[in-house]
Amino acid sequence: MIDYNGIKNFDELIEREHGKIGTDSRNEYEENATLFIVSEMLKEARKESRMTQEQLAEKAGTKKSYISRIENARGNIQLSTLIRIFEKGLNRKIGLTFL
């Protein structure tokens, strides 16, 4: 059981639960968190555009099942396909930041 006493901020909580940056546990957590964020961004953008998954997939040149997998934060996402979905399918630009 994790001891939450003495935790002062969110970063300390994440470190306590998932380990220090660079550990396998923390890397897995960070990857899953990023995938979740991307899935929510795609879902929100698609809904704002009043499109179904099928309509988006057709416009972006991919399959509905791929859109569904991304929106449900399952599986791997190819960056080139994600960019195409946002740019061709939703007419939006993606900006990337590397830390």
VEXTOR-541587 format. One record per atom (N, C-alpha, C): residue number from 1; chain; atom name; x, y, z. Coordinates in steps of 0.001 Angstrom, whole numbers, always signed. Layout:
+-----+-----+------+---------+---------+---------+
: seq : mol : atom :      xx :      yy :      zz :
+-----+-----+------+---------+---------+---------+
: NUM :   A :   CA :       X :       Y :       Z :
...
+-----+-----+------+---------+---------+---------+
This chain:
+-----+-----+------+---------+---------+---------+
: seq : mol : atom :      xx :      yy :      zz :
+-----+-----+------+---------+---------+---------+
:   1 :   A :    N :    +843 :   -1176 :      +0 :
:   1 :   A :   CA :      +0 :      +0 :      +0 :
:   1 :   A :    C :    +890 :   +1242 :      +0 :
:   2 :   A :    N :    +504 :   +2237 :    -777 :
:   2 :   A :   CA :   +1287 :   +3458 :    -902 :
:   2 :   A :    C :    +938 :   +4418 :    +224 :
:   3 :   A :    N :   +1979 :   +4985 :    +834 :
:   3 :   A :   CA :   +1806 :   +5979 :   +1893 :
:   3 :   A :    C :   +1720 :   +7354 :   +1245 :
:   4 :   A :    N :    +585 :   +8010 :   +1384 :
:   4 :   A :   CA :    +365 :   +9316 :    +771 :
:   4 :   A :    C :    +729 :  +10476 :   +1696 :
:   5 :   A :    N :   +1194 :  +10191 :   +2887 :
:   5 :   A :   CA :   +1585 :  +11252 :   +3816 :
:   5 :   A :    C :   +2804 :  +11982 :   +3274 :
:   6 :   A :    N :   +2802 :  +13263 :   +3411 :
:   6 :   A :   CA :   +3948 :  +14072 :   +3012 :
:   6 :   A :    C :   +3978 :  +14461 :   +1544 :
:   7 :   A :    N :   +3007 :  +14024 :    +769 :
:   7 :   A :   CA :   +2967 :  +14384 :    -648 :
:   7 :   A :    C :   +2469 :  +15826 :    -745 :
:   8 :   A :    N :   +3244 :  +16653 :   -1478 :
:   8 :   A :   CA :   +2930 :  +18078 :   -1550 :
:   8 :   A :    C :   +2361 :  +18503 :   -2892 :
:   9 :   A :    N :   +2561 :  +17688 :   -3937 :
:   9 :   A :   CA :   +2065 :  +18092 :   -5252 :
:   9 :   A :    C :   +1839 :  +16858 :   -6136 :
:  10 :   A :    N :   +1294 :  +17113 :   -7292 :
:  10 :   A :   CA :    +931 :  +16027 :   -8210 :
:  10 :   A :    C :   +2159 :  +15249 :   -8679 :
:  11 :   A :    N :   +3249 :  +15952 :   -8945 :
:  11 :   A :   CA :   +4472 :  +15279 :   -9396 :
:  11 :   A :    C :   +4967 :  +14272 :   -8357 :
:  12 :   A :    N :   +4906 :  +14652 :   -7101 :
:  12 :   A :   CA :   +5321 :  +13733 :   -6036 :
:  12 :   A :    C :   +4394 :  +12520 :   -5968 :
:  13 :   A :    N :   +3114 :  +12734 :   -6172 :
:  13 :   A :   CA :   +2156 :  +11630 :   -6175 :
:  13 :   A :    C :   +2456 :  +10651 :   -7311 :
:  14 :   A :    N :   +2682 :  +11179 :   -8505 :
:  14 :   A :   CA :   +2980 :  +10324 :   -9654 :
:  14 :   A :    C :   +4270 :   +9554 :   -9412 :
:  15 :   A :    N :   +5273 :  +10220 :   -8864 :
:  15 :   A :   CA :   +6544 :   +9537 :   -8585 :
:  15 :   A :    C :   +6364 :   +8438 :   -7548 :
:  16 :   A :    N :   +5561 :   +8707 :   -6548 :
:  16 :   A :   CA :   +5336 :   +7706 :   -5502 :
:  16 :   A :    C :   +4594 :   +6493 :   -6069 :
:  17 :   A :    N :   +3607 :   +6740 :   -6950 :
:  17 :   A :   CA :   +2804 :   +5645 :   -7493 :
:  17 :   A :    C :   +3467 :   +4913 :   -8655 :
:  18 :   A :    N :   +4246 :   +5648 :   -9477 :
:  18 :   A :   CA :   +4751 :   +5050 :  -10716 :
:  18 :   A :    C :   +6265 :   +5067 :  -10840 :
:  19 :   A :    N :   +6953 :   +5575 :   -9851 :
:  19 :   A :   CA :   +8408 :   +5575 :   -9869 :
:  19 :   A :    C :   +8984 :   +6832 :  -10491 :
:  20 :   A :    N :  +10286 :   +6896 :  -10452 :
:  20 :   A :   CA :  +11002 :   +8055 :  -10991 :
:  20 :   A :    C :  +10991 :   +8035 :  -12511 :
:  21 :   A :    N :  +11162 :   +9215 :  -13100 :
:  21 :   A :   CA :  +11236 :   +9344 :  -14550 :
:  21 :   A :    C :  +12367 :   +8457 :  -15060 :
:  22 :   A :    N :  +12056 :   +7701 :  -16098 :
:  22 :   A :   CA :  +13049 :   +6802 :  -16691 :
:  22 :   A :    C :  +12897 :   +5350 :  -16286 :
:  23 :   A :    N :  +12130 :   +5080 :  -15224 :
:  23 :   A :   CA :  +11913 :   +3684 :  -14838 :
:  23 :   A :    C :  +10850 :   +3080 :  -15750 :
:  24 :   A :    N :  +10854 :   +1760 :  -15867 :
:  24 :   A :   CA :   +9882 :   +1083 :  -16723 :
:  24 :   A :    C :   +8453 :   +1409 :  -16314 :
:  25 :   A :    N :   +8188 :   +1412 :  -15018 :
:  25 :   A :   CA :   +6841 :   +1692 :  -14523 :
:  25 :   A :    C :   +6406 :   +3100 :  -14901 :
:  26 :   A :    N :   +7281 :   +4064 :  -14737 :
:  26 :   A :   CA :   +6952 :   +5457 :  -15056 :
:  26 :   A :    C :   +6783 :   +5643 :  -16558 :
:  27 :   A :    N :   +7645 :   +5006 :  -17350 :
:  27 :   A :   CA :   +7526 :   +5112 :  -18804 :
:  27 :   A :    C :   +6190 :   +4559 :  -19284 :
:  28 :   A :    N :   +5772 :   +3435 :  -18716 :
:  28 :   A :   CA :   +4485 :   +2850 :  -19088 :
:  28 :   A :    C :   +3335 :   +3786 :  -18707 :
:  29 :   A :    N :   +3413 :   +4363 :  -17516 :
:  29 :   A :   CA :   +2393 :   +5318 :  -17076 :
:  29 :   A :    C :   +2330 :   +6513 :  -18029 :
:  30 :   A :    N :   +3479 :   +7086 :  -18353 :
:  30 :   A :   CA :   +3535 :   +8263 :  -19231 :
:  30 :   A :    C :   +2971 :   +7940 :  -20616 :
:  31 :   A :    N :   +3301 :   +6770 :  -21135 :
:  31 :   A :   CA :   +2791 :   +6363 :  -22448 :
:  31 :   A :    C :   +1275 :   +6229 :  -22426 :
:  32 :   A :    N :    +753 :   +5590 :  -21395 :
:  32 :   A :   CA :    -701 :   +5429 :  -21285 :
:  32 :   A :    C :   -1403 :   +6764 :  -21080 :
:  33 :   A :    N :    -796 :   +7657 :  -20307 :
:  33 :   A :   CA :   -1388 :   +8974 :  -20083 :
:  33 :   A :    C :   -1430 :   +9771 :  -21385 :
:  34 :   A :    N :    -359 :   +9708 :  -22159 :
:  34 :   A :   CA :    -319 :  +10411 :  -23436 :
:  34 :   A :    C :   -1353 :   +9852 :  -24394 :
:  35 :   A :    N :   -1458 :   +8533 :  -24455 :
:  35 :   A :   CA :   -2441 :   +7904 :  -25320 :
:  35 :   A :    C :   -3858 :   +8323 :  -24923 :
:  36 :   A :    N :   -4128 :   +8408 :  -23628 :
:  36 :   A :   CA :   -5444 :   +8840 :  -23153 :
:  36 :   A :    C :   -5727 :  +10280 :  -23581 :
:  37 :   A :    N :   -4749 :  +11160 :  -23438 :
:  37 :   A :   CA :   -4927 :  +12563 :  -23809 :
:  37 :   A :    C :   -5219 :  +12691 :  -25297 :
:  38 :   A :    N :   -4446 :  +11983 :  -26114 :
:  38 :   A :   CA :   -4661 :  +12019 :  -27563 :
:  38 :   A :    C :   -6053 :  +11497 :  -27893 :
:  39 :   A :    N :   -6467 :  +10422 :  -27237 :
:  39 :   A :   CA :   -7787 :   +9843 :  -27508 :
:  39 :   A :    C :   -8894 :  +10833 :  -27189 :
:  40 :   A :    N :   -8775 :  +11542 :  -26087 :
:  40 :   A :   CA :   -9787 :  +12520 :  -25700 :
:  40 :   A :    C :   -9785 :  +13721 :  -26639 :
:  41 :   A :    N :   -8605 :  +14145 :  -27073 :
:  41 :   A :   CA :   -8523 :  +15267 :  -28009 :
:  41 :   A :    C :   -9192 :  +14913 :  -29334 :
:  42 :   A :    N :   -8935 :  +13710 :  -29822 :
:  42 :   A :   CA :   -9536 :  +13281 :  -31085 :
:  42 :   A :    C :  -11049 :  +13184 :  -30951 :
:  43 :   A :    N :  -11495 :  +12572 :  -29896 :
:  43 :   A :   CA :  -12935 :  +12412 :  -29672 :
:  43 :   A :    C :  -13633 :  +13777 :  -29613 :
:  44 :   A :    N :  -13050 :  +14693 :  -28858 :
:  44 :   A :   CA :  -13620 :  +16036 :  -28724 :
:  44 :   A :    C :  -13643 :  +16755 :  -30074 :
:  45 :   A :    N :  -12552 :  +16703 :  -30818 :
:  45 :   A :   CA :  -12478 :  +17379 :  -32120 :
:  45 :   A :    C :  -13485 :  +16784 :  -33101 :
:  46 :   A :    N :  -13626 :  +15467 :  -33086 :
:  46 :   A :   CA :  -14585 :  +14811 :  -33980 :
:  46 :   A :    C :  -16006 :  +15229 :  -33631 :
:  47 :   A :    N :  -16334 :  +15248 :  -32360 :
:  47 :   A :   CA :  -17681 :  +15629 :  -31937 :
:  47 :   A :    C :  -17966 :  +17094 :  -32247 :
:  48 :   A :    N :  -16970 :  +17970 :  -32065 :
:  48 :   A :   CA :  -17143 :  +19378 :  -32415 :
:  48 :   A :    C :  -17414 :  +19545 :  -33906 :
:  49 :   A :    N :  -16834 :  +18650 :  -34705 :
:  49 :   A :   CA :  -17043 :  +18692 :  -36157 :
:  49 :   A :    C :  -18327 :  +17990 :  -36570 :
:  50 :   A :    N :  -19045 :  +17446 :  -35592 :
:  50 :   A :   CA :  -20310 :  +16738 :  -35817 :
:  50 :   A :    C :  -20136 :  +15606 :  -36841 :
:  51 :   A :    N :  -19106 :  +14822 :  -36616 :
:  51 :   A :   CA :  -18835 :  +13695 :  -37504 :
:  51 :   A :    C :  -18915 :  +12394 :  -36723 :
:  52 :   A :    N :  -19301 :  +11335 :  -37425 :
:  52 :   A :   CA :  -19238 :  +10006 :  -36838 :
:  52 :   A :    C :  -17812 :   +9482 :  -37045 :
:  53 :   A :    N :  -17494 :   +8410 :  -36350 :
:  53 :   A :   CA :  -16195 :   +7780 :  -36550 :
:  53 :   A :    C :  -16052 :   +7331 :  -38007 :
:  54 :   A :    N :  -17113 :   +6811 :  -38551 :
:  54 :   A :   CA :  -17096 :   +6334 :  -39934 :
:  54 :   A :    C :  -16844 :   +7488 :  -40914 :
:  55 :   A :    N :  -17508 :   +8605 :  -40710 :
:  55 :   A :   CA :  -17310 :   +9767 :  -41582 :
:  55 :   A :    C :  -15869 :  +10280 :  -41495 :
:  56 :   A :    N :  -15352 :  +10346 :  -40278 :
:  56 :   A :   CA :  -13979 :  +10796 :  -40093 :
:  56 :   A :    C :  -12994 :   +9844 :  -40765 :
:  57 :   A :    N :  -13209 :   +8568 :  -40577 :
:  57 :   A :   CA :  -12314 :   +7578 :  -41178 :
:  57 :   A :    C :  -12302 :   +7697 :  -42699 :
:  58 :   A :    N :  -13474 :   +7859 :  -43285 :
:  58 :   A :   CA :  -13567 :   +7979 :  -44736 :
:  58 :   A :    C :  -12827 :   +9222 :  -45222 :
:  59 :   A :    N :  -13046 :  +10325 :  -44551 :
:  59 :   A :   CA :  -12418 :  +11585 :  -44943 :
:  59 :   A :    C :  -10891 :  +11542 :  -44766 :
:  60 :   A :    N :  -10434 :  +10829 :  -43754 :
:  60 :   A :   CA :   -9002 :  +10758 :  -43450 :
:  60 :   A :    C :   -8296 :   +9611 :  -44167 :
:  61 :   A :    N :   -9059 :   +8750 :  -44819 :
:  61 :   A :   CA :   -8455 :   +7637 :  -45539 :
:  61 :   A :    C :   -7987 :   +6506 :  -44645 :
:  62 :   A :    N :   -8751 :   +6236 :  -43611 :
:  62 :   A :   CA :   -8428 :   +5123 :  -42721 :
:  62 :   A :    C :   -9715 :   +4355 :  -42429 :
:  63 :   A :    N :   -9681 :   +3473 :  -41455 :
:  63 :   A :   CA :  -10848 :   +2653 :  -41135 :
:  63 :   A :    C :  -11506 :   +3138 :  -39845 :
:  64 :   A :    N :  -12811 :   +2910 :  -39766 :
:  64 :   A :   CA :  -13557 :   +3259 :  -38557 :
:  64 :   A :    C :  -12962 :   +2562 :  -37339 :
:  65 :   A :    N :  -12549 :   +1319 :  -37505 :
:  65 :   A :   CA :  -11987 :    +570 :  -36374 :
:  65 :   A :    C :  -10716 :   +1226 :  -35843 :
:  66 :   A :    N :   -9944 :   +1849 :  -36738 :
:  66 :   A :   CA :   -8726 :   +2542 :  -36303 :
:  66 :   A :    C :   -9090 :   +3786 :  -35488 :
:  67 :   A :    N :  -10080 :   +4544 :  -35956 :
:  67 :   A :   CA :  -10549 :   +5723 :  -35215 :
:  67 :   A :    C :  -11058 :   +5284 :  -33839 :
:  68 :   A :    N :  -11817 :   +4214 :  -33801 :
:  68 :   A :   CA :  -12353 :   +3701 :  -32552 :
:  68 :   A :    C :  -11234 :   +3299 :  -31589 :
:  69 :   A :    N :  -10224 :   +2607 :  -32103 :
:  69 :   A :   CA :   -9102 :   +2200 :  -31247 :
:  69 :   A :    C :   -8393 :   +3417 :  -30653 :
:  70 :   A :    N :   -8188 :   +4452 :  -31463 :
:  70 :   A :   CA :   -7536 :   +5660 :  -30948 :
:  70 :   A :    C :   -8412 :   +6311 :  -29881 :
:  71 :   A :    N :   -9689 :   +6467 :  -30177 :
:  71 :   A :   CA :  -10595 :   +7132 :  -29228 :
:  71 :   A :    C :  -10762 :   +6344 :  -27931 :
:  72 :   A :    N :  -10506 :   +5064 :  -27963 :
:  72 :   A :   CA :  -10604 :   +4239 :  -26761 :
:  72 :   A :    C :   -9243 :   +3954 :  -26144 :
:  73 :   A :    N :   -8213 :   +4685 :  -26619 :
:  73 :   A :   CA :   -6851 :   +4590 :  -26085 :
:  73 :   A :    C :   -6330 :   +3154 :  -26076 :
:  74 :   A :    N :   -6574 :   +2463 :  -27188 :
:  74 :   A :   CA :   -6097 :   +1084 :  -27322 :
:  74 :   A :    C :   -5177 :    +991 :  -28534 :
:  75 :   A :    N :   -4115 :    +244 :  -28377 :
:  75 :   A :   CA :   -3226 :      -8 :  -29505 :
:  75 :   A :    C :   -2261 :   +1130 :  -29773 :
:  76 :   A :    N :   -1412 :    +887 :  -30739 :
:  76 :   A :   CA :    -409 :   +1872 :  -31125 :
:  76 :   A :    C :    -978 :   +2823 :  -32170 :
:  77 :   A :    N :    -483 :   +4035 :  -32147 :
:  77 :   A :   CA :    -912 :   +5042 :  -33108 :
:  77 :   A :    C :    +311 :   +5431 :  -33929 :
:  78 :   A :    N :    +180 :   +5356 :  -35250 :
:  78 :   A :   CA :   +1245 :   +5858 :  -36101 :
:  78 :   A :    C :   +1094 :   +7371 :  -36195 :
:  79 :   A :    N :   +2185 :   +8085 :  -35976 :
:  79 :   A :   CA :   +2148 :   +9539 :  -35990 :
:  79 :   A :    C :   +1652 :  +10070 :  -37328 :
:  80 :   A :    N :   +2111 :   +9492 :  -38418 :
:  80 :   A :   CA :   +1694 :   +9967 :  -39742 :
:  80 :   A :    C :    +184 :   +9823 :  -39931 :
:  81 :   A :    N :    -376 :   +8735 :  -39428 :
:  81 :   A :   CA :   -1819 :   +8523 :  -39545 :
:  81 :   A :    C :   -2578 :   +9486 :  -38648 :
:  82 :   A :    N :   -2075 :   +9711 :  -37446 :
:  82 :   A :   CA :   -2721 :  +10651 :  -36528 :
:  82 :   A :    C :   -2743 :  +12055 :  -37131 :
:  83 :   A :    N :   -1639 :  +12468 :  -37723 :
:  83 :   A :   CA :   -1575 :  +13783 :  -38369 :
:  83 :   A :    C :   -2580 :  +13849 :  -39513 :
:  84 :   A :    N :   -2640 :  +12797 :  -40316 :
:  84 :   A :   CA :   -3590 :  +12764 :  -41438 :
:  84 :   A :    C :   -5026 :  +12846 :  -40944 :
:  85 :   A :    N :   -5344 :  +12161 :  -39862 :
:  85 :   A :   CA :   -6700 :  +12187 :  -39308 :
:  85 :   A :    C :   -7079 :  +13609 :  -38894 :
:  86 :   A :    N :   -6169 :  +14285 :  -38196 :
:  86 :   A :   CA :   -6464 :  +15644 :  -37762 :
:  86 :   A :    C :   -6471 :  +16624 :  -38925 :
:  87 :   A :    N :   -5490 :  +16516 :  -39812 :
:  87 :   A :   CA :   -5374 :  +17515 :  -40882 :
:  87 :   A :    C :   -6376 :  +17293 :  -42017 :
:  88 :   A :    N :   -6458 :  +16075 :  -42531 :
:  88 :   A :   CA :   -7385 :  +15806 :  -43638 :
:  88 :   A :    C :   -8800 :  +15557 :  -43138 :
:  89 :   A :    N :   -8910 :  +14805 :  -42064 :
:  89 :   A :   CA :  -10227 :  +14445 :  -41571 :
:  89 :   A :    C :  -10943 :  +15556 :  -40841 :
:  90 :   A :    N :  -10189 :  +16332 :  -40060 :
:  90 :   A :   CA :  -10812 :  +17362 :  -39220 :
:  90 :   A :    C :  -10401 :  +18784 :  -39597 :
:  91 :   A :    N :   -9522 :  +18905 :  -40585 :
:  91 :   A :   CA :   -9037 :  +20212 :  -41040 :
:  91 :   A :    C :   -8414 :  +21008 :  -39887 :
:  92 :   A :    N :   -7598 :  +20309 :  -39098 :
:  92 :   A :   CA :   -6908 :  +20932 :  -37960 :
:  92 :   A :    C :   -5422 :  +20619 :  -38040 :
:  93 :   A :    N :   -4612 :  +21493 :  -37518 :
:  93 :   A :   CA :   -3170 :  +21307 :  -37488 :
:  93 :   A :    C :   -2767 :  +20719 :  -36131 :
:  94 :   A :    N :   -1696 :  +19936 :  -36179 :
:  94 :   A :   CA :   -1142 :  +19360 :  -34959 :
:  94 :   A :    C :    +213 :  +20005 :  -34714 :
:  95 :   A :    N :    +459 :  +20400 :  -33493 :
:  95 :   A :   CA :   +1776 :  +20885 :  -33090 :
:  95 :   A :    C :   +2404 :  +19873 :  -32151 :
:  96 :   A :    N :   +3667 :  +19599 :  -32353 :
:  96 :   A :   CA :   +4374 :  +18631 :  -31507 :
:  96 :   A :    C :   +5423 :  +19340 :  -30666 :
:  97 :   A :    N :   +5553 :  +18920 :  -29439 :
:  97 :   A :   CA :   +6587 :  +19435 :  -28554 :
:  97 :   A :    C :   +7358 :  +18246 :  -28021 :
:  98 :   A :    N :   +8658 :  +18308 :  -28148 :
:  98 :   A :   CA :   +9517 :  +17257 :  -27602 :
:  98 :   A :    C :  +10218 :  +17780 :  -26384 :
:  99 :   A :    N :  +10117 :  +17038 :  -25296 :
:  99 :   A :   CA :  +10739 :  +17460 :  -24037 :
:  99 :   A :    C :  +11959 :  +16638 :  -23741 :
+-----+-----+------+---------+---------+---------+
